[in-house]
Amino acid sequence: MPFIFSIACFEAKRLQKLRDLRRSRHLRCNSCVFIMSDELFVKSFRIDKKTFKMILEKVQPHLGVTRKLSPSTQLASVMRYLATGCYQWAVAKDHHINIGRSTFGKILHKLIPLMDRLLCVEFISLQINNHQLQQSYEYFYRNFKLPRIGACVDGTHIRILKPVQNHSVFYNRKGFYSMNAMVVCNYNMEIIAIDATHPGSCHDSFIWNHSPAREYLSTTINGFVLADSGYALESFVLTPYRSAEIATYQHRFNIKHTGARNIIERTIGVLKSRFRCLQRTLNYPPIFCCQIINVCCALHNICRRRNVLIEEDVRFDDPLDTENEFDDTENNGSSIRDEIAQAIPY
């Protein structure tokens, strides 16, 4: 009798699995992300439907033909992961996606490099024309009385899983494993350069000094880049004064500098707020994590240009959380900074 009962239970579980499988296939074949309301769509994927369709048009020719999953479902699963940062199982079982965990893993590892290759080249560019430079100069001078400011730079740490190889170099000063991503933005909070290839132990200034962005901006903008005290003061890089006394021109400059450099902090805050995967731990190898960061930055720029807004609160990086400060008392940029600081009106 117990033996018969065990067989009956086993058969009941087998039939239930078959019913769940048929139901899953039915839902997947008949589900469409575009039937969602516009508000729910943006909340779920952090981009609107028009932007989603534009990205879909770019990646669809490279996805191949499959009877099981439509290109829109594949892209929706990746966007859902970037928007939430949840584990693969949670994203795969989302009722608007409803695919297997292993299937989602294959889609993610196929689409992220593809989007990195197709989107980043087009939507992340250091090429600044004269009109854009003039707009930047006018914005920063009108709001902060700082002349010829062309860009802002800062670094942000993105948590990653402990790497299998050379894990010690990814352990940062804050006590976790990360990629240290250098972000350069313009006045409109668009990311014009991103370098997420360095491990968390690298200093912000080291990444900046070895980046193509520094070389380009030093010879192109004919102006200045704003940075915090974790960077060295240079003829084209403006950093705040150290230990400036109240009511001095140095203190007045620091106040204006902090207000203007808030642009980069807001940019990083909006980026991480829109794509919550950057707030969580990326459970992938460093190279793939770098591609995820690049894709998020490209999507951020697309949303900025298309004015796709999100309602969530923005979290800024701590402006006081800077790395080792540089001694700028004997620097060829100090005279330039003094001239700018003394010219700021009371």
Summary of the structure (lengths in Angstrom):
residues: 346
radius of gyration: 24.3
end to end distance: 93.9
largest distance: 95.4
contacts: 1074
relative contact order: 0.13
helix: 55%
strand: 11%
